[in-house]
Amino acid sequence: MNVQLQGHDFRYQAEQMIFVFFRDPENVFLESIYDEKTQSVTTHISHNGRKNSFTLSLSAPFCSDDVLLSAYFALSPLSALKAPWGILSSTRPTKQARSMVWEHGSVEQAKKVLRDRFLVREDKIDLLYSVLSVETPILTKQDKKSVSLFVGIPICPSRCLYCSFGCVPQGKREHRIPPYLAALYQEIDALSEALSQTDFFIETVYVGGGTPTVLLPDELSCLFDRLSSRFDLSRVSEYTLEAGRPDTFTPEKLAACIQGGVNRLCINPQTMQDKTLPVIGRSHTASDVEKAFAMAREAGFQNINSDIILGLPGETEDDVADTLNRLFALSPEEITAHTLYIKRASELKKHIEKTPLPTPETVEKMLDVTQNALLSRGYAPYYMYKQKNTLGNFENVGYALPGYESLYNIYIIEETQTILSVGAGGVTKIVNAEGRNTRSFNPKDILMYQDRITAIAEEKRNLFL
């Protein structure tokens, strides 16, 4: 991908439109030119010998949206991909849609702007405001003194085909896990010192990964004990553990979670197709997922989320429908449907030419199958976000039965709450009274995190100064 600009510096917007229309943008050349004299923006495109241009005449002061529009009209004739979200390039479209209601005075006016200015397709506009109708009452009740706590365990049994997170395979656990937990506890202690000097309280806790259930039962118990002894968790209403892979479950681990206060569990099969699971690097079967659900229910969990991915190699709409039906038989309270995201550092990206992925048209049918099936069974979309390199430029949507919406998911996507993170790869986000946020990043590499833990802990102690 080669992007050249003249007269403006909206490089991000130009690059975003390339990702909308091209799954692999390596051979795309884009030139975007703003001409102040003629008040116009021209985009020139070249891709594999084909060329196109589009000039947009401006009727208002020049802004980044004009770059997006010009690029949209120049790119679309050269690509077989559609753009269901038009030029709405935000990864948090519901946040943008909510702002439009405030700006334009009503939902109907906001919808008109999305339709006419941003070229968003009608069904996506409906999806946006369906999500807003669920999450807005929740956000209205949010206590501005509440925060969420994220605890990262970036260790997995193995790396999935599509993964690029800073997670490492478990390997010899004595070389991986105890040293990491020692560093993590040091950061937890420092953060608790800082938080105790404020009037904030913890509303939700999310223990994520990686796969936190690679920890042994005693290690899980120690982690939960550390958190409860260092932080006041008396006002926590949602305590999530991202168990992820069902092949890491044992009754002892689940008992430790219940004893530790966890009340929301994520069991993430990604698919219930046994033909696909080994292809994406999973060592479990669909039957293992069913056993994990039974084990979790027996342990006492009454709120379980399951993630699925649409667009996995070799899958069809019928495969997605079968996955959903098999999950419905297990009665999860939430199902989150992700569109396959081709991450730059993943094995999938490295071998993309040899991997038979569904077409964007097929992925769109998968989305329709998923939405229709979930709505028909009483699930409603309650949060959503987008990523820039998903198949077909589609979205990720969380669906929940009424009353089971995850507060943490809503808060982190809508950026209405401070999120305090500990662990390798953790991103702490401080949201101020004006809604602006500042971020602090922990190293993604586990060894670097451990080496720097003294400095990281000191940063945490000074977090609210």
C-alpha positions in Angstrom: 0.0 0.0 0.0 1.4 3.4 -1.1 -0.4 6.5 0.0 0.7 10.0 -1.0 -1.0 13.2 0.2 -1.0 16.8 -1.1 -2.5 19.8 0.7 -3.6 17.8 3.8 -2.4 15.2 6.3 -5.4 12.9 6.7 -3.4 9.8 6.0 -5.3 7.6 8.4 -8.6 8.3 6.7 -7.2 7.5 3.2 -5.6 4.2 4.5 -8.9 3.2 6.2 -10.8 3.4 2.9 -8.2 1.2 1.2 -8.8 -1.4 3.9 -12.5 -1.2 3.3 -12.3 -2.2 -0.3 -9.2 -4.4 -0.5 -8.6 -7.5 1.6 -4.9 -7.4 0.6 -3.9 -3.8 -0.1 -0.3 -4.3 -0.9 -0.7 -3.4 -4.6 -2.8 -0.3 -4.1 -1.5 3.2 -4.8 -3.6 6.1 -3.6 -2.9 9.8 -4.1 -5.2 12.3 -2.3 -5.0 16.0 -3.3 -6.8 18.9 -1.6 -6.9 22.0 -3.8 -7.7 25.1 -1.7 -8.2 27.3 -4.8 -10.9 25.1 -6.3 -12.1 23.8 -3.0 -12.0 20.2 -4.1 -10.5 16.9 -3.1 -9.2 14.5 -5.8 -8.3 10.9 -5.3 -6.3 8.9 -7.8 -6.2 5.1 -7.5 -4.1 2.5 -9.2 -4.4 -1.2 -8.5 -2.8 -4.0 -10.6 -2.8 -1.9 -13.7 -6.3 -0.5 -13.3 -6.8 3.2 -12.5 -9.6 5.5 -11.4 -10.0 9.0 -10.1 -12.7 11.0 -8.4 -13.0 14.7 -7.6 -15.2 15.9 -4.8 -16.3 19.6 -4.9 -16.7 21.0 -1.4 -19.7 22.9 -0.2 -18.4 23.4 3.4 -15.0 23.8 5.1 -12.6 21.0 4.2 -12.5 18.1 6.7 -11.4 14.5 7.0 -14.8 13.3 5.8 -14.1 14.8 2.4 -11.0 12.7 2.1 -13.0 9.6 3.0 -15.8 10.5 0.5 -13.4 11.2 -2.4 -11.5 8.0 -1.7 -14.7 6.0 -1.4 -15.9 7.0 -4.9 -12.5 6.5 -6.4 -12.0 3.1 -4.9 -15.4 1.4 -5.2 -15.4 0.8 -9.0 -12.0 -1.0 -8.7 -13.1 -3.5 -6.0 -15.6 -6.3 -5.9 -16.1 -5.6 -2.2 -19.0 -3.6 -1.0 -18.9 -1.0 1.8 -21.9 -1.6 4.0 -20.6 1.0 6.5 -19.9 3.6 3.8 -17.3 6.0 5.0 -18.0 5.4 8.7 -14.5 4.2 9.5 -14.7 4.5 13.3 -14.0 1.3 15.3 -16.7 2.4 17.7 -19.6 3.3 15.4 -22.2 3.3 18.2 -20.2 6.0 20.0 -20.2 8.1 16.9 -23.9 7.4 16.3 -24.8 8.6 19.8 -22.8 11.8 19.2 -24.8 12.4 16.1 -28.0 12.3 18.0 -26.7 15.0 20.3 -25.4 17.0 17.4 -28.4 16.8 15.2 -31.2 16.8 17.8 -32.9 13.5 17.1 -32.4 9.9 16.1 -34.1 10.4 12.8 -31.9 13.3 11.9 -28.8 11.3 12.9 -30.0 8.4 10.7 -30.4 10.8 7.8 -26.8 12.0 8.2 -25.5 8.4 8.3 -27.5 7.6 5.2 -26.8 10.6 3.1 -23.4 11.9 4.3 -21.7 8.7 5.5 -23.4 6.3 2.9 -24.1 3.7 5.6 -26.5 1.0 4.5 -30.0 1.0 6.0 -29.7 -2.3 7.8 -26.4 -1.2 9.5 -28.1 2.0 10.6 -30.9 -0.1 12.2 -28.3 -2.3 13.9 -26.5 0.8 15.3 -29.6 2.2 16.9 -30.8 -1.2 18.1 -27.6 -1.5 20.1 -28.0 2.1 21.4 -31.6 1.3 22.6 -30.2 -1.4 24.8 -27.0 0.2 26.1 -28.3 3.8 26.6 -30.4 3.0 29.7 -27.4 1.1 31.1 -25.0 4.1 30.5 -27.5 6.5 32.0 -27.3 4.6 35.3 -23.5 4.5 35.3 -21.9 5.9 38.4 -19.1 8.3 37.4 -17.0 7.2 40.3 -17.0 3.6 39.1 -14.0 2.0 37.4 -13.3 -1.5 35.9 -10.3 -3.7 36.6 -8.8 -5.8 33.8 -6.3 -8.5 34.8 -4.4 -10.0 31.9 -3.1 -13.6 31.7 -1.5 -13.6 28.2 -0.7 -17.3 28.1 -2.4 -20.0 26.0 -2.1 -23.7 25.3 -1.2 -22.8 21.7 -1.6 -19.9 19.3 -4.7 -19.9 17.1 -4.4 -19.3 13.3 -5.9 -15.9 13.4 -4.3 -14.6 16.6 -1.7 -11.8 16.9 -2.2 -10.9 20.5 0.9 -10.8 22.7 0.1 -14.2 24.1 2.7 -17.0 24.4 2.2 -20.8 24.3 2.2 -22.3 27.8 5.3 -24.4 27.1 7.1 -25.5 30.3 4.8 -23.9 32.8 7.4 -23.6 35.5 9.3 -21.2 33.1 6.3 -19.2 32.1 3.6 -19.0 34.8 5.2 -18.5 38.2 7.5 -15.7 37.2 4.7 -14.0 35.4 2.3 -14.2 38.3 5.0 -12.8 40.7 5.3 -9.7 38.4 1.6 -9.4 38.1 1.1 -9.5 41.9 3.7 -6.7 42.2 1.7 -4.5 39.8 -1.6 -5.4 41.5 -0.1 -4.2 44.8 1.0 -0.9 43.4 -2.3 -0.2 41.7 -4.2 -1.0 44.8 -2.1 1.6 46.7 -2.9 4.2 44.1 -6.7 3.4 44.0 -7.0 3.5 47.8 -6.1 7.2 47.7 -9.1 8.0 45.5 -12.9 7.9 45.9 -13.3 5.6 42.9 -14.7 2.1 43.4 -14.5 -1.0 41.3 -17.7 -2.0 39.5 -16.5 -4.8 37.2 -13.6 -7.1 37.1 -12.5 -8.9 33.9 -9.8 -11.6 34.1 -8.8 -12.1 30.4 -6.2 -13.5 28.2 -4.9 -15.4 26.6 -6.5 -18.2 28.5 -6.6 -17.6 32.3 -7.7 -21.2 32.8 -4.2 -22.5 31.9 -3.6 -21.6 35.6 -3.8 -24.5 38.1 -6.7 -24.4 40.7 -4.3 -23.2 43.4 -2.9 -20.5 41.1 -6.4 -19.3 40.3 -7.3 -19.2 44.0 -4.2 -17.3 44.8 -4.9 -14.8 42.1 -8.5 -14.2 43.3 -7.3 -14.0 46.9 -4.7 -11.4 45.9 -7.3 -9.3 44.1 -9.8 -9.5 47.0 -7.2 -8.7 49.6 -5.8 -5.7 47.8 -8.9 -4.2 46.4 -12.4 -3.4 47.8 -14.6 -5.6 45.7 -17.7 -5.2 47.7 -19.4 -3.1 45.0 -18.4 -5.4 42.1 -21.6 -6.4 40.2 -19.9 -8.3 37.3 -16.8 -10.5 37.7 -15.8 -12.1 34.4 -13.3 -14.9 33.7 -12.4 -15.4 30.0 -12.0 -19.2 30.2 -11.8 -19.4 26.5 -10.8 -22.9 25.6 -12.9 -25.7 27.0 -10.0 -28.1 27.0 -8.5 -26.2 29.9 -11.5 -26.7 32.2 -11.6 -28.9 35.3 -14.2 -29.0 38.1 -11.5 -27.8 40.5 -10.7 -24.7 38.5 -14.3 -23.8 38.1 -14.8 -24.3 41.9 -11.9 -21.9 42.5 -13.6 -19.3 40.2 -16.9 -19.5 42.0 -15.1 -19.3 45.4 -13.2 -16.3 44.1 -16.3 -14.4 43.2 -16.5 -14.9 39.5 -20.1 -14.7 38.3 -19.7 -14.5 34.5 -17.8 -17.0 32.4 -16.7 -17.0 28.8 -16.5 -20.3 27.0 -15.4 -19.5 23.5 -15.6 -22.4 20.9 -15.3 -20.0 17.9 -17.0 -22.8 16.0 -18.8 -26.0 16.7 -17.4 -27.6 13.5 -14.9 -30.4 14.3 -13.5 -30.1 10.7 -12.5 -26.4 11.4 -11.2 -26.5 14.9 -7.8 -28.2 14.1 -7.4 -25.9 11.1 -7.6 -22.8 13.4 -5.2 -24.3 15.9 -7.7 -25.6 18.5 -7.1 -29.0 20.2 -10.6 -29.4 21.5 -13.8 -30.7 19.9 -17.4 -29.5 19.8 -18.1 -32.3 22.3 -15.6 -30.7 24.7 -17.5 -27.5 24.5 -20.7 -29.2 25.5 -18.9 -30.9 28.4 -17.4 -27.6 29.5 -20.9 -26.0 29.6 -22.2 -28.9 31.7 -19.3 -28.6 34.1 -19.8 -24.8 34.4 -23.5 -25.2 35.1 -22.8 -27.9 37.7 -20.3 -25.5 39.3 -23.0 -22.8 39.6 -22.4 -20.4 36.7 -25.7 -18.8 35.6 -24.1 -16.3 33.1 -22.1 -17.7 30.3 -20.9 -16.0 27.1 -19.7 -17.8 24.0 -17.7 -16.3 21.2 -18.0 -17.4 17.6 -16.1 -16.3 14.5 -17.8 -15.8 11.1 -15.6 -16.4 8.1 -13.4 -19.2 9.3 -11.5 -21.2 6.6 -13.7 -23.5 4.6 -16.9 -22.7 6.5 -20.3 -22.0 4.9 -23.6 -20.5 6.1 -24.8 -24.0 6.9 -21.8 -24.5 9.2 -22.6 -21.2 11.0 -26.3 -22.2 11.4 -25.2 -25.6 12.8 -22.8 -23.9 15.2 -25.5 -21.6 16.5 -28.0 -24.5 16.9 -25.6 -26.5 18.9 -24.9 -23.5 21.1 -28.6 -22.8 21.5 -28.9 -26.3 22.9 -26.5 -25.2 25.7 -28.4 -22.0 26.4 -25.6 -19.4 26.8 -26.9 -16.1 28.1 -24.7 -14.2 25.6 -23.3 -15.0 22.2 -20.7 -12.7 20.6 -20.4 -12.9 16.9 -17.0 -11.8 15.5 -16.1 -11.4 11.8 -12.8 -12.9 11.0 -10.1 -10.3 11.4 -6.9 -10.8 9.3 -4.3 -9.6 11.8 -1.0 -8.5 10.5 1.1 -10.6 12.8 -1.0 -13.8 12.6 -0.2 -17.1 11.0 -3.3 -16.5 8.8 -1.8 -13.4 7.4 1.4 -15.1 6.6 -0.4 -17.9 4.7 -3.3 -16.0 3.4 -2.9 -17.0 -0.2 -3.0 -20.7 0.7 -6.0 -20.4 3.1 -9.5 -20.9 1.6 -11.5 -18.1 3.2 -15.2 -17.5 2.5 -16.0 -14.6 0.2 -17.4 -11.4 1.6 -20.7 -12.3 0.1 -20.7 -15.5 2.1 -19.7 -13.7 5.2 -22.6 -11.3 4.8 -24.9 -14.3 4.6 -23.3 -15.7 7.7 -24.1 -12.4 9.5 -27.7 -12.5 8.4 -28.1 -16.1 9.5 -26.5 -15.2 12.9 -28.6 -12.1 13.5 -31.9 -13.7 12.5 -31.3 -16.8 14.6 -30.3 -14.8 17.7 -33.2 -12.3 17.4 -35.7 -15.1 16.9 -34.6 -16.6 20.3 -34.8 -13.5 22.3 -31.2 -12.3 22.1 -30.7 -8.6 21.4 -27.6 -6.8 20.1 -26.1 -4.7 23.0 -22.6 -3.7 22.0 -20.6 -3.7 18.8 -17.3 -2.6 17.3 -15.4 -2.8 14.0 -11.9 -3.6 13.0 -10.2 -2.3 9.9 -9.2 -5.6 8.2 -12.2 -7.9 8.7 -13.6 -9.9 5.8 -16.0 -7.7 3.9 -15.5 -4.8 6.4 -18.2 -6.1 8.6 -18.7 -5.8 12.4 -18.5 -7.7 15.6 -21.7 -7.8 17.7 -22.5 -9.0 21.2 -26.0 -10.4 21.7 -27.5 -11.0 25.1 -30.7 -12.2 26.7 -32.4 -9.3 28.6 -30.6 -8.5 31.8 -27.4 -10.3 30.9 -25.6 -7.5 29.0 -22.0 -7.2 30.0 -21.3 -3.8 31.6 -17.6 -4.2 31.0 -18.1 -4.7 27.2 -20.3 -1.6 27.0 -18.0 0.6 29.0 -14.9 -0.3 27.2 -16.4 0.2 23.7 -18.2 3.4 24.6 -15.2 4.7 26.5 -17.4 6.1 29.3 -15.4 4.5 32.2 -11.9 4.4 33.5 -10.4 0.9 32.8 -7.5 0.0 35.1 -5.4 -2.8 33.6 -2.6 -5.0 35.0 -0.5 -7.6 33.3 1.5 -7.8 30.1 -0.2 -6.0 27.2 -2.6 -4.2 29.6 -3.9 -0.8 28.5 -5.1 1.5 31.3 -7.5 4.2 30.1 -8.3 7.1 32.4 -11.5 8.8 31.4 -11.8 12.4 32.8 -14.9 14.5 33.6 -15.1 15.8 30.0 -15.0 12.3 28.5 -11.5 12.6 27.3 -9.1 9.7 28.0 -5.4 9.2 28.5 -3.8 5.8 28.1 -0.9 3.9 29.7 0.5 0.8 28.0 2.2 -2.1 29.5 4.7 -4.0 27.4 3.1 -6.9 25.4 6.1 -9.1 25.7 6.0 -11.1 28.9 9.7 -11.2 29.5 9.9 -7.4 28.9 7.0 -6.9 31.3 8.8 -9.0 34.0 12.1 -7.1 33.4 10.4 -3.7 33.7 7.9 -4.6 36.5 9.6 -2.3 39.1 9.2 0.8 36.8 5.7 -0.3 35.8 4.7 -0.7 39.4 6.0 2.8 40.2 3.9 4.2 37.3 0.8 2.5 38.8 1.5 4.1 42.2 1.6 7.5 40.6 -1.4 6.9 38.3 -3.8 9.4 39.9 -1.3 12.0 40.9 
